[in-house]
Amino acid sequence: MELLAPRADVWAFLAEPYHLSDWWPGITGVEPDRRGFAPGARWKVHATKRNIFVGRRSVETMVLIRDVEPFERWSWHLLKPATDVEIRLRALAEDRTEVTITGGDASRALKRLYDLVQTAATF
């Protein structure tokens, strides 16, 4: 998906651990460890789990940051439900960035990112 924002702006948004709950479906809160946004970091994650029998309930799990290639790529693993995610960025122009997400609910995550990161958009 193409975002109307420079790659540096998109990366700055993604690199802030507390923003994960803004754009990743199901995650409602993040408590990063002292390493922050770095390979090997472990973030405590609060999420909402839905079940047809008991409804919605709050759960706690963990995100393990696997790889970080600044302004290019970020990958992580959510423990429960077991999900591997990779985000790739590519500059299309000075004010345009292509974002690719694989794993999990990538289409909803991309939609939320699109709605949140439009710094170059004119209205």
Phi, psi and omega in degrees: 000142179267126176257144179271067182200148175295151181302323179298322178292318179296315180298317180300321178293313181293327185284352177270110184307322183292345178281345182305320180289344178285330188235344180267122183302132176092338180273127183249348179192154182224136173236094182289152175280183186295341180283340179067232184264081183207151177305137180090349179293150177234120181251130172285133185235134173259134184221165175252126178251136180249137179218136183294338182270320184249357180079211181273143173211153181275136178229159177241134179216197183219145171252130176253118180281121183268298184227145174223116172244099188313132178068003183239308193204148177213132176229147181209165180233126174267128184292310181225124350291143183305114184217128173257132184230139174227133178243130178237140177241145176215127178288126176263330178200179181301327183239024180224138181225132174269129179242131176238129177237131174240142179099154177060212180267064187301321183293319177291322178297316179298319179299315180294318177301316179302316181292331185266331189241080179230054186293337181262001182287144174247135183241000000 
